[in-house]
């Protein structure tokens, strides 16, 4: 089917660009969905491309995005190094092809807004893989916050400490990566806090970035970051994140919401990157909304695919992608 039409169609033909760890996880996580056809695979590393092509035999195997764009596809899933995201998304959108991109959509707020503008101009669906929005129980928490069940939100604490760090050279090149742990880990929780509240107005109050134990210069890749924000209603949002953290486990991930009538706590279990539990709290009492196991990893991509199958037109919700990008950008410019 031509990519020029916005009407519903039976199966979505997808190209997967970037087949590293996260790209392959997303490919394998959705390939069995009857709504999609794996139409094209792309990676510059021959071993990764060959491995994927041997599993998905009907897909075109390509070493460049241009080769992917020559195939008949409806959408592209981008999982390449950060510095390529914006330009690759723009090239897809210019061809009338919808885009699902790993975060960050771009390495600056300006470029993020440009990609969103290109999606609007092309009238094509655009989404970023903010996967924590789709952990089980999170939509129920969002509903309760909107209903006023927690009262007025007064504070949110966000924590993402990782005992490990990236092992790719490009991750330590500011131009290629765009930033360090703040952009890698912190942006997930910052987006989650904003999304849960339907994106309130927020201003940055303070930021401290650290690289190898010292204050990080403006162009450095930080391995620790601490920022504080204030919402329009006065609520304080605090974010702490780090790579190579001395925490006695693989990871410490937590969101804690305080309100005038209740609160909520979402945290990982036993240092896991994948297993979480979510509670709503009143005083010393807890109500459990969700607990692992939960196969949440590809849920954001699944939702995008089903939206794409129904209507590939631009969704104004894409404008919200810029909200966390602008705050992260400001933190790096301070």
N, C-alpha and C positions, 0 to 999 in steps of 0.2 A: 504494500500500500504506500502511496506517496506520502512523504513527510509534510506536504503542504496542507493536508486536511487536518481538521481539528475534531472530527467525529470519532465515535467509538469504533474499535476494531477488535478482532478476536484474540490475537496473540501479539505480544510486544517483542519485536526483534531488537536485541540489545548487543552493543559492542562493549567489551570490557578492556579498558586501557590502563595498564599497570597491573601486574600479576605477582607482586610481592606478597608479604604475609597478609596484609589487610585486604588487598585486591583479590587474592585467591580465596580468602575466607568469605568475602561477600559473593563471589562467583559460586562457590560450592554451596553456600547457604541458601541460594535462591534458584539454582539451576533446575531443581525438580518441580518448581512451581509451574502448573499447567498454563499460566497466563503468559509465560515468556518462552522465547526461543533464543538460545545463545548463538548469535549470528556471526560475531567476530571477536577475536582475541588479539591483544597487542601487548608486546613487551620488547624492550631492547636487549634483554638478556635471553639468549637462545635457549638455555636450559629450562628457564621458567616457562617460556612460550611453548617449547616442545612438550613439557609435562602437562600443561593445560590442554594443548591440542590433542594429545593422546587420549585424554578423557572425554573431551567434547569434539568428537570427530567431524561433526557436520559444520563446525564453525570455520570461517576464514581465519588463517593465522597470519598476522601482520606484524611488521617491525616499526611501523610509523602510524601516527594518527591519520595522515592523509590516505593511507591504504584502507583504514577502517571506514573513513568517510566516503570512499568510493563504493562501499557495499550498501545494500538496501537495508537501512536500520532506522528505528524509531527513536532510540535513546542510547546514550553513552554513559557508562559508569566509569568515573575517573578516580584512579588510586595511584597516581604517580607522585614523585617528590613535590613538595609544596610549591616551589617556584614555578612549576609548569601549569598549575591548576587554572589560573585565570586565562592564560593564552589559549590553552586547550579548550576550555569551556566556551570562550568567545568564538573559536573556529567551528565548534559544533553548532552553536546557536546560529551562526551566520549561514549554516546549511539547513536551518530549520529542524535541527535535531535536539531533542530534550536532553537535559543533563542532570545526573546525580553525581555529586562530587564529595570526596572525602574532605574533612576540614583541614586547613582553612580553605575557603573558596578562593582567597587571594592572600598575598602576604602584606597587604595594606588595606586600609578602609576605603581609600579612593578607588583602588582596583576592584574591591568587592562591589562597590556601588556601580562601577562600570559594567561588571558582568551582569548584575541584576538589571541594569538598564538595557543591556543587550537582549536579555531574556524577555523583557517586556516588549521591546521593539520587534522581536521575532515572534512574539506571542507563543512562547514555548515554556513548558514546565521546567522549573529549576528547583533543586533541593540539595541541601548539604547533609551529610550523614551525622546528625546530632542524635546518636543512637540511644543515649540515656533517656530521652523523652519517651522511649517506647519500652522501657523496663516495666514489667508487670506492676500494676498499682499506681504508676505515676499519673495516668490520666484521671484516676479516681481522686488522687491528692489534688490535682489541678481543679477538678470540679468542686471539691470541698473548699478550697481557698476562694474560688469565685463565688460560692454560695454564702460566704461569711462564716462558715462553721468554725474557722480558726480565729475569727475576729480580725482586727487590724494587724497586719504583719509589722513587727517591730524590729526584728533582726534575723539575718540568715548567715550562718557560718558554713563555708565550703572548704573542704580539705581533699587534696589528692597528692599523696606522697607515694613515690614509687622507688623501691629499692634498686631498680635497674634504670638504665638510660638507653638512648638510641645507639645502634652500632653501625650506622651508615655515615660515611664521611660528609655527605651533603647536609646532614642534620646539624653540623657545627659550622656551616657556612651561612652567614646571615642572609646573603642574597638568595640562596637556594631555599633556606628553611623559613625565613621570615621572623624567627624568634626561637626561644628555648622552651623550657617547661611550661611557661605561661601560655604560649600558643599551642603547645602539644597537649597538655593536660588540663590546665586551668580553664581554657575556653569552653570545654565540655560542661563544666559545672556552672560557669557563669551563664552560659546559654540556658541551662536547665533552670536556674533560679529566676531568670527573666521570663522564660516561657511559662513557668508555673503560675506567674502573676499577670499574664497577658501583657508583658513588656512595659512595665512602668517607666517613667522618666527617672534616669539615674545619672549621678555625676561622680566623677572620680575625685576622691579626697587625698589619697596618699598611695605611694607605690615604693617598694624596695625590691630591687633585683640584685641577686648575688651570683657570682661566678667563681667557683673554686674558693669559696670562703671570703671573697672580697667584693665590695660594691662593684656591680657590673657596669663598665662603660656603655655608652649608648649603642655601640655597634657590636657588643659582645652577646654571646649565647649564654643566657643565665641557666643555672641548675637549681636555683631557688627563687621563688617570687612570692611576695606578700602585697596584696592590694586591699584598700578599703574604699568602699563606695557608699554614697548616701542616696536613698530614694526620695522622691518628691514628698512623700508623707513623713520623712525623717528616719525611716528604717535604715539601719546600718547593715551593709553586706560586706563580709570579710572573706577573703580568699587566700588560702595558703597552698602552695604546690611545690613539688621538687622532684628531681631525678636523684638517683644514687642515695636515697634517704636512709639514715641509720634508724630503722623502725622495728627491727626484729621480725619482719614478715615481708612478703612480696610487695604488698600495697596496703595503704590506708586510704579509703575513699569514703567520704561522708558529706551529707547535706543535712543541716539542722535548721529547722524553721521555728521561730518563736512568734506567737501571736497573742493577742489580748484574751482570747477564749480557748486557745489550744495551741498545739505545736505538732511537729512532725520530725522524725529521724529516719533517714535512709543511709544505710552503711553496708560495706562489704563484709563478708563472713570469712573469718580465719585467714585473712590476707589475700583472698581470692580476687582476681580481676573480673570474674564472671558471676559470682554468687552474691546475691544481695538480699536484704530484708528491709521492709518499710513499715513503720509504725506511725499512727497518729496518737498524740499524747494529750492528756488532760491532767495537770498536776503530776502525781506519781503514777497514774494509770496509763496503760498502753493498750491500743487496739491494733492488732497486726493486720495490715492491708495486703501484704505479699511477702513471700519468702521463696528462696531458691528451692528446687531447680527451675530455671526459666530460660528458654532458648531465645533471648532477646536480640542477639547480635545483628541479624539481618532484617529485623522487623521494620526499620525505617526504610530500607530499600524495597521491601515487599509493599509497604504502603504507597511508595512513589510509583512502583510498577502498576499497581491497581488503579491509581489515579490516572496514570498515563494511558492505560487501556481504555478508560472511560472518556477522557478528554485531555488532550496534550496542550491545551491553552495555558498561558501564563497564569499562575496563582499569585495574587497579591501578598499572600503570606511570605513570599520570598523576600519582601522588603525587610522582614524581621531578621534575616541573616546578617544584615549590616549592623544591628544593634550591638551585639557582642564584639564584632570586628572593630567598631569605632572605639569602644572602651579599651580593648586590647591595644589598639593603635596609640591611643592617648597615653597608656601606661608606658609604652616603649619610647614615646617622645618626651616624657617628663625628665 
